[in-house]
Amino acid sequence: MRDEPLLQKVRIQEDIESSDKGVRVNDGDGPVTLILLFTTFTALCGTFSYGTAAGFTSPAQTGIMAGLNLSLAEFSFFGSVLTIGGLVGAAMSGKLADILGRRGALWVSNSFCMAGWLMITFSQATWSLDIGRLFLGVAAGLASYVVPVYIVEIAPKKVRGAFSAINSLVMCGSVAVTFLVGSVISWQKLALISTVPCVLEFVGLFFIPESPRWLSRNGRVQESEVALQRLRGNNTDITKEAAEIKKYMENLQEFKEDGFFELFNPRYSRAITVGIGLLVLQQLGGLSGYTFYLSSIFKRSGFPNNVGVMVASVVQSITSVIGIIIVDKFRRRSLLTVATIMMCLGSLITGLSFLFQSYDLLENYTPVSTLIGVLVFQTSITIGIGGIPWVMVSEMTPINIKGSAGTLCNLTSWSSNWFVSYTFNFLFQWSSSGVFFIYTIISGVGILFVTKMVPETRGRSLEEIQASITR
């Protein structure tokens, strides 16, 4: 014990000497380097491709139905196949990312995405169109899990939230770009242009490093340190961060290897409950309904649907940028609370708009109030509820159960996505206001869930977060 002050002085002296040599001591709060930016950009190409796939059906519907002589039922099946493929990709996402690594899983996702777009581009029959869409879904199911996990594991803690929030911005931006470009070119050209992000990702994957945490978990400690050094820069001393990662991975060795039934271990209950709860809230709160059927919502309200979609896309892109700026300046739980309240309020406004319309009350205001409700809801998605749940799932889940937990959370998200997208039209036909009141109630329950169950993770290393939540 008497030697501790001496050891502390030695460490201080070492830090001073490191500073004198121009070496930055990294405690997990390292600099933003060019290779980190390039690696993040490459991973986000997968998210961009997912967004183009989600937005493709809206501008392409008329052209595809006329060009291939599809019925409405056939085109509806084509659109829904993306979700089926997403479930397939989600089912294998966690295990694939554990076996092949984060970078390896991105290779698989990229291959499915490229094949899917090329099949759609050159389709002359319904079956090839549907298989291409199915492949895009598989790629999306993989990317929706692997991309946020990869970004969380490589980013310094001071910018981890902002880097992860860019994922939501890219998603929103890619949907908006697809709407714009698809309105002026044919669906075949739109599908062909959509391969560009795939090509960029394909090239980038040759140059980016694997996740240091995945390498360390698999006993490749030296490779982990090399990858971490590349990400943090040659002038950064990674000793402390590398030691923290190594020590945490060593502590995990005493626990059973990743397996599905290990998820039911009481020590992981809070992490799994919070992760699944946030993703269910995100989807059952109406996200897919607003995204997939935005044109139908505006059309029923009397607002010009093309104008409404474009306004919503622009506002969503702007608020996504705001979300990136504020995500690391405010507490995650506070942002989620505000976002869930806005989510609830947006659906309430939209529901009341259609309720008044059904009773011939304030009909002149229904189009405008519906637009306001949609914009409030979408703002809640971009400032918190859209991206933060995936960030927190990646932050909270220990790496030894990340594969199984990721698969479970991803399957939950895509199953909820399918349920909402499948039931929306039926519910909207049953009651144009009632469907939004259902979303309002679910969001209201979500407010209680966020305030009572969700832990704070901002400004803490992944190892600190996971150690505290699995005690």
N, C-alpha and C positions, 0 to 999 in steps of 0.2 A: 504493500500500500504506500510505503514511503517513497517508492520509486515512481509513482504516478506523476507527480509534478515534473520530475526530471524528463519522463517520457513525453509529457505534454510539451515541454520546452523544446525537446528535440524535434517533435512534429512541427511546431511553429517555425523553428529554424529551417527545417526542410521545405516548408511552404514558402518561406522568404527566399530561400535559394532558388526554388523553382520559379518564383516570380522574377527574380533577377535574370534568370536564363530565358525569360520570355515564354515559359511553359505555364499554361493555365491548368490549375488543379481542378479536376472535374468531380463533383459530388453527385452526378446525375442531373446537373443543371447546366450542361455544356452548351457550346455555341451552335448556331444554325449554319451549317456548312453547305457548300455547293452539292456535295455528294448526298447529303441528307435531303436537300430540295429535289435533286434529280431522282432519288429513290422514291420519295413520296409522290412525285409527278408520275413516275412509271406505274406505281400501284394504283393511283387515281384514274389512270386510263381505263382500268377495269370497271370502276364506278361509272365513268362517262359512258362506256359501252352499255352498261345496265340501264342508264337513263335514256339513251337513244332507243333501246329496245322497248322500254315502258312507254315512251312517247310516240313510237312509230305508227301504231294503229290508228291514231286520230287523224293525221293528215293523209295516211295511205288508204283509208277505208274505201273511198269512192273509186279510186283508181284500181285497186286490187279486185273489188267486186265486179267492176265492169270488164277489166282486162282478162280475168280468169273465170268470169261468169259464175261467181259465188253467190249463194243465197245468204240472207242475213244470219241464219243459223250456222252456216259453214264459216262465215267470217267471225262470228262470235266464238266459235270453237277455236279458230286460229288465234284469236286474242287471248283466250283463257289458257291455251297450251303453255304460255310463258310461265304461268303460276305452277302448272304441273311439273315443268322442268325445274322450276325453282325449288320445289319440294325434293326432287331427286338430288339436285346439287346441295341442298341444305343437309340432306341425310348423310352425305359423305364428306361434307366440308371439314368438320372437326378432325376426323380420323385421317383424312388426306393431308391436312395441314400438319398433323403430328408426324405422319410417316415420311412425307416428302419434304417437309419444311414449308414455311410461308411462301418462299420464292417458288418452290416446286409446285405448290397448289395454284399459284398464279399462272404458271405455265399451262397447267391443265385447263384452267378457266379460259385462258387466251385461245387455246386450241379449239375449244367448243364454240367460243364466240366467233372466231374467224370462219369456221365451217358453217355456222348458222347463218351468218350474213351472206355468204357466198351462195348457199342453197336458196335463200330467199331471192337474191338478186336474179338468179338464172332459172327460177321456178317457172314451169309451164303447166304444172298440175297441182292439185290441192295437197296431195300427200307430201311432196317435197317442200311445199310452203310450210306445212304443219311441222315436219321434222326439223326444218331450219329454225322455226320459232321455239320448238322444244329444246334444241341445242342452246339457243340464247338463254332460255330459262335455267338450264343447268349451269351455264357460265355465270348468270346473275346470282344463283343460289350459292355458288362457291365464293364469288367476289364479295357478296354482302357480308360474309363472315370474315374471310381472309384479309381483305383490305383494311378494315378498322383494327383488327388484331395486329397486323404487321406494323401499321403506323404507330399504334400505341407502344409497341415493343421497341421501336427504333428512335422515337422522338425524346428529346430532353424534357424533363418534367415541367419546366417553366412554359413550354409551348405545346405540350402534349394535347391540351384541350383545343387550342387553335388549329393545330395540324389535323386533328380528328374532325373538327367542325368543317374544314374545307371539303371533307367527304360529302356533307349535305349540300354545300354550295355547288360542287361539281354535279351532283345528282340533279339539282334544280336547274342548273345552267344547261345541262345536256338535254333535258326535256324541253326547255324553252327554245334552244337552238334547233332541235328536231321539228318543233312546231313551225318555226320560221322558215327553215330550209325546205321542209316538206310541202309548204304552201306554194312554192314556186317551181318545184321540179317533180318529175315522175317518181313513183314509189320504187322503181328499179334503181334509179340513180341515187335515191335517198339511201337505199339499202347498201349500195356500193360505196357511197361516201362514208357510211357508218363503219366501214372496215378500217378507216384511217386510225382511230384510237387503238385498234387491235394491232396494227402494224407498228405504231409507236411503242406500244407496250412490249411487243415481241422483240424489238431492237433493244429497248432499255433493260429487259430482263437478263441480257448477256453481261451487263456491267454493274448491276446493283448487288450489294452484299446480302447474305442471309441474315435473319434476325439473330443478334448475339444471344438473346435469351433462349431461343430454340437450340442453338448450337451448344450452349452451356448445359442445357437440360439433357442433351444427348451425349454428354461426356467429351465434347469437342472444345475443350476450354481454350486451347491456344487459338483455334480458328475463331472462337467467340471474341477473344481479345483483339485479334486482327480486324474483324468486322467492326467492332466498337470503335477502334482507333480510326478506321476509315470514316466512319460516320461522324465522329467528334472532331476530326482534324489532327494533323501531325503535331501541332503545337499545344495540344491539350493532354494533360496528364490524366489518363483514364483509370489509374490505379484504384482509387476509392470506389468508383462505380463498378468496375470489373470485379473487385473483391466482394462488394455487396451482392452482386448477381451470383457469383460463385458460392458464397456462403449460403445464400437462400436456396440454391439448387441442391447443395449438399444436405441441408436440413430436410428437404423434401424426400430424400432417399429413404427416410424411416417410415414413410407412408406408402401404402399400396400403390402400385402402378395404375395409371389411368384406365378406368373401366366404367361402364355405364352404371353398374350397381354401386360404385364408389360415390356416385353423386348423392346417394341417400345417407351418407355419413353425416351425422349431426353437425360436425364442424363446418360443413359446406352449405348448410341449409339456408343461411341468410343470403349468401352470395347468389345461390340458385334462385331463391324466392324473389329477390330484388330484380335480378336479370330478367326472369320470365315475366314478372309483374309489369315491368316497364315496357317490354316489347308487346305484351298483350294490350296494355293501355294504348300504346302507339297505334296499333292496328284496329282494335275494336272501338277505339274512339272515333273512327271514321276516316282514317288516312287514305285507304284504298278507294273508298267511295268518292271522296273529293277529287282524288288524282285521276282515276279512270273515267269518271262520269261527269267531269266538270262542265263539259259542253251541254249535257242533258240538264244539269242544274240551272245553268243560265237560261237555256231555252225555255224551261218550264216557268221561270220567274218573269220572262219577258225581256230580259237583258240580252242584247246582241251577243251570241255565244262566241263568235270569233274575237270580238273586241274584249269580252270578258276574259277569255283564255289568255290573250296577250297581256292584258293589264295584270292579271294574276301572276303570269310568268315573270314579268318585269319586277313587280313588287316582291315576289318570292326571291328573286336573284339579289335584289338590293338588301333585303332583310337577312339573307344568308351571309352577306359580307359583314353586316352589323353583328351577326351571331359569332363570326370568327373573331371579331375585335373584343367582344365582351366575355367570351367563354372562359378565358383565363384571368379575367379581372374580377369576376364575381364567383361566389360559391356555386358548385354544380347543383346542389339541392335547391338553392334559392332560385336559380334559373329554371329548373324543372318545375318548381312550384308556380312561378309566374307563367310559364309556358302552358301548364296544365289548366290554370285558371282561364287563360286566353282561349285555349282549346274548347273548354266548356262554354265560354261566353260566345265564341264564334258559332258553334252549333246552335246555341240558344237563339241568337239573332236570326240565323238562317231559318230555324224552325218556326219562329214567330212570324217571319216574313211570309212563309207559305200558309201559316194558319190564318193570318189576316186576309190573305188572298182568297182562301177557300170560303170565307164569310163576306167577301166583297168589301172588305174594309181596307182603307189606305192602299188601294190597288196601284195608285200612281207611284207610291214609294216602294213597292215590293221589289222591283228590279234593282234599285239602288241599295236598299237595305240587305238584299241577298248578296250583292257584291261586297258590301261591308262585312257581312258575316263570313263569307269565304276568305276575304283578305285577313281578317282577324284570326281565323283558324289556321291559315297557311303561315302567318307570322309566328304562331305558336310552334309550328313544326320547325321553322328555320332557326329560331332562337334557342330551341332546347329539345323539344320532344322528338324531333326527327333524328338528330345525331347523338345527343348525350346518352340515351340508353345503350347504344352500341359501344360508346366509349367506356361507360361504366361496366358493362359486361366484360370487356377486355381488361379493364383495370382491376376488377374485383376477383376474377377467376384465377386461382393458382394454376401454374403451367402444367402440373401433373394431372389435372382434371380438365384442362382447357379444351382438349379434343372432344370428349364426351359432352361437356357442358356447352361447348360451342354448337355442337350438332343439335342438342336438345333445344337450346335457345333459338337457333336458326330455323329448325323445324316448327317450333311454336310460332315464330314470326310469320313464316310463309303459310302455315295452316290458317292463321288468323287473317292473313292477307287474302287467301282464297275465299274464306268464309264471308268476309265483308264484300269483296268484289262480286261474289256469286249472289249474295242476298240483297244487295243494294237496289237493283232494279225492281225486284219483287216488293220490297218494302216501300220504295219510292212510288210505285204504282198503288200500293195499298193506302199510303198516306204520305203525301209530299212533306208534310210537317212532322209526322210521327217518327220517321226515320232519324231526323236530326234531334228530336227530343230524346230518342234512345241513346244517341251518341253523347248528348248532354249529360244524361244520368251516368253513363260509364265514365265520362271525364270527371264528373263530380266525385265519384268513388275514387278515381285516380288521384285527386287532390289530397284526400286523406291518406292514401297509400304512400305518396311521395313524402309527405310531412312526417309520417310515423315510421317508415321503414327504410328509406333511402339514406345511406351514409354519405359523409362528405369525403371526396377524394382529391380535391384540387390541391396542388402544391406538395403532394406526397409522392415518393417513389412507389413503383409498383409493388416492390417487396414490402414496404411499410403498410400499404393498403391491404394487401393480402394477408399479412401476418396479423393485423388488427381485426379483420373481419372473420377469420377462421379460427379464432381462439376458442 
